[in-house]
């Protein structure tokens, strides 16, 4: 009898061990909601491509929900749907009062309408327990969609545009790209779990070209990579470069509704601006065009282009703000971009002083090969640790009582 009890005890221990092992190695199902994945290649889309393709496929099953595109990533499931593209809603820029009227209803921007037009096709498309982790990267409608369609999933808010209070209320954890944004998120939602994981760069793909550029070259080039939209403030860069010698030009890589306006700027009229649009695969070569990189954008949440430029050996000139200080560090020069003379002086310093080594060293601190493990560990922890429920679920319950979250969401 004691022997039988011992054997039964051993068998029970083995079964429990195997069950724990199965749970530990169970693949975590992750959904990224990125409406324009594969059709544009900016911050959110580049971030998703890098993170999704680097997550260990033995540990994670990744699905990307987006609009139509022809991209393919090995081992990743794509769910594509039709959407109403923001490019077809230029009328909102011409009549901002309409956006102001629609904003309380969640339709204040072209991006809001674009996101909702995609997600409306997928309400109820998956079972409620289809995913363990949902990463909404399509604005507030993507958070509402995640909250209503996947009640058992952990919603991970990644601050690509900084923290947004109404989105934090629908999240289990906020990933801040900078310490500045973590503090802002904590002040908005004191009970929410937060973690700092900056954006990353592939330091093998983006690297110095090897060509030595000197101040004695007849033509100097300031490179700017950004969507041609108002908040990037290309006009401030153009104003500053207008104060520099005529052998300094700007190469602008990007597209958007502001190009027609910027074409009327005196710098463009003087023939000192070159416009380019490039594919994702061409970007490493693009950074070889410049002597200095600059993006005025005072409210830039992080600026993946900053670290891509630094990884390519370019010094960066940027607005003197806490986010920019964290990202650029010793790899560039800071100024008040609203002061044209100060901005011009900072560009002049960056053109005259070699900061290639410092820029490259700063970028190495954002290597994706390290950061992907931080996300993997976070996702595992969220799936296995129930303590995260307390803060965010209580916040959501309070928000529902105060009618901060609508009763019907997407």
Secondary structure, DSSP 8 states (H G I E B T S, - for coil): -HHHHHHHHHHHHHHHHHHHHHHHHS-EEEEEE-TTBTTB-SHHHHHHHHHHHHS-TTTEEEEEEESS-----TT-EEEE-----GGGGTHHHH-HHHHHHHGGGT-SSHHHHHHHHHHTT-TTSS-TTS-SEEEE-S-HHHHHHHHHH-TTSEEEEE-TT---HHHHTT-SEEEESSHHHHHHHHHH-TTSEEEE----B-TTTS---S----TTSS-EEEEEES-SSGGG-HHHHHHHHTTS-TTEEEEEE---TTHHHHTTSHHHHTT-EEEE---GGGHHHHGGG-SEEE---TT-S--HHHHHHHHTT-EEEEE--HHHHHHHGGGEEEE-TTSHHHHHHHHHHHHHS--HHHHHHHHHTTBHHHHHHHHHHHHHHHHH-TTHHHHHHHHHHHHHHTT-S-SS--
